[in-house]
Amino acid sequence: MGRKILVAYDTSLLSRKAIDEAKTQAKLVEDSHLYIVTVVTPGITSNSTAASGNLSMNDAELIYPKLEEIKKELQGNGFNVHTEIITDFSQRNPGVAICDYVEEHAIDMVVVGHRGLSNLKRLFLGSVSSTIVQRAASKVLVIK
């Protein structure tokens, strides 16, 4: 089996760019697998998601069709694709749930977008990409 490459997907333009980069990486090693993963948090409202990086359960209902569309598109281009929405009841930084998934599925590389939070916002809210860089048990490629 080739490499396992995970994209942390949150519907943003940067996460779409991360998918494009993951495709490039997957082409380098035959039989690579792409994992497009989204984390949602029960109890978080859609209004608070933009600032925190957390996606709500309501967002999950909107994201599922997008994930299926992305999966179909990638499979149509010959990629091995797995999509998953992780429900994280702990309401922690989504990066922690991504890192747990990386370990559980022996992921070789994570590709994640970096939203460019100010230092103050990062201090109070945390950065998903920073958390993944610090905690992931794999290589991490950050897209700016």
C-alpha positions in Angstrom: 0.0 0.0 0.0 1.1 3.5 -0.8 1.0 6.4 1.6 -2.0 7.4 3.7 -2.6 11.1 3.3 -5.1 12.9 5.5 -6.7 16.3 4.7 -8.3 18.2 7.5 -11.3 19.6 5.7 -13.5 22.4 7.0 -15.1 23.7 3.7 -12.7 26.7 3.6 -10.8 27.7 0.5 -7.6 26.7 2.2 -8.9 23.2 2.9 -9.8 22.9 -0.8 -6.2 23.9 -1.6 -5.0 21.3 0.9 -7.0 18.7 -1.1 -5.2 19.8 -4.3 -1.8 19.5 -2.6 -2.8 16.0 -1.2 -3.6 14.9 -4.7 -0.1 16.0 -5.8 1.4 14.1 -2.9 -0.6 11.0 -3.6 0.5 10.9 -7.2 4.1 10.6 -6.0 3.6 7.1 -4.5 1.6 4.4 -6.2 -1.5 3.1 -4.4 -1.7 6.1 -2.0 -5.0 6.7 -0.1 -6.5 10.1 0.6 -8.5 10.6 3.8 -10.7 13.7 3.8 -11.7 14.2 7.5 -13.9 16.8 9.1 -14.4 17.3 12.9 -17.8 18.5 14.3 -18.5 19.4 17.8 -22.0 19.0 19.5 -23.1 22.0 21.4 -21.2 24.5 19.3 -23.4 26.9 17.4 -22.8 27.8 13.8 -22.3 31.4 14.8 -19.2 30.5 16.8 -17.5 28.3 14.3 -15.7 30.8 12.2 -13.7 32.2 15.1 -13.0 28.9 16.9 -12.3 26.5 14.1 -14.9 24.2 15.5 -17.8 23.1 13.2 -21.2 22.4 14.7 -23.5 19.4 14.2 -25.6 21.7 11.9 -22.5 22.2 9.8 -22.1 18.4 9.5 -25.5 18.2 7.7 -24.1 20.7 5.1 -20.6 19.2 4.9 -21.7 15.6 4.3 -22.9 16.3 0.7 -19.7 18.3 0.0 -17.6 15.4 1.2 -19.5 13.0 -1.0 -19.0 15.3 -4.0 -15.3 15.6 -3.3 -15.0 11.8 -2.9 -16.8 11.2 -6.2 -14.6 13.7 -8.0 -11.4 12.2 -6.6 -12.4 8.6 -7.3 -13.4 9.7 -10.8 -9.8 10.8 -11.2 -8.4 7.5 -10.0 -7.7 8.2 -6.3 -8.4 5.9 -3.4 -10.5 8.1 -1.1 -12.0 7.7 2.3 -14.2 10.5 3.9 -15.2 10.8 7.5 -17.0 13.2 9.8 -15.7 12.8 13.3 -18.0 13.9 16.1 -15.9 15.2 19.0 -18.0 15.4 22.2 -15.1 16.8 24.2 -15.3 20.2 22.6 -11.5 20.5 22.4 -9.5 21.9 19.6 -10.4 19.9 16.4 -6.7 19.4 15.8 -6.6 17.0 18.8 -9.3 14.8 17.2 -7.4 14.9 13.9 -4.2 13.8 15.7 -6.1 10.9 17.4 -7.4 9.8 13.9 -3.8 10.0 12.5 -2.6 7.6 15.2 -5.6 5.2 15.0 -5.3 4.9 11.2 -1.5 5.0 10.8 -1.6 8.1 8.6 1.7 9.0 6.9 1.0 12.7 6.2 -1.5 15.4 7.2 -2.2 18.3 4.8 -3.9 21.2 6.6 -4.8 24.8 5.7 -3.5 27.6 8.0 -6.1 30.4 8.4 -3.6 33.0 9.6 -5.1 33.9 13.0 -3.5 36.8 14.8 -1.3 36.0 17.8 -4.0 37.1 20.1 -6.8 35.0 18.6 -4.4 32.0 18.4 -3.7 32.5 22.2 -7.4 32.5 23.1 -8.9 30.2 20.5 -6.0 27.9 19.6 -5.1 27.1 16.0 -6.1 23.8 14.5 -3.0 23.8 12.2 -0.7 24.6 15.1 -2.2 21.9 17.2 -1.7 19.3 14.4 1.9 20.4 13.8 2.7 20.1 17.5 0.9 16.8 18.1 0.6 14.7 15.0 2.6 11.5 14.8 3.2 12.0 11.1 4.6 14.5 8.7 2.5 17.6 8.4 2.2 19.9 5.4 0.7 23.3 6.1 -1.0 25.2 3.2 -1.0 29.0 3.4 
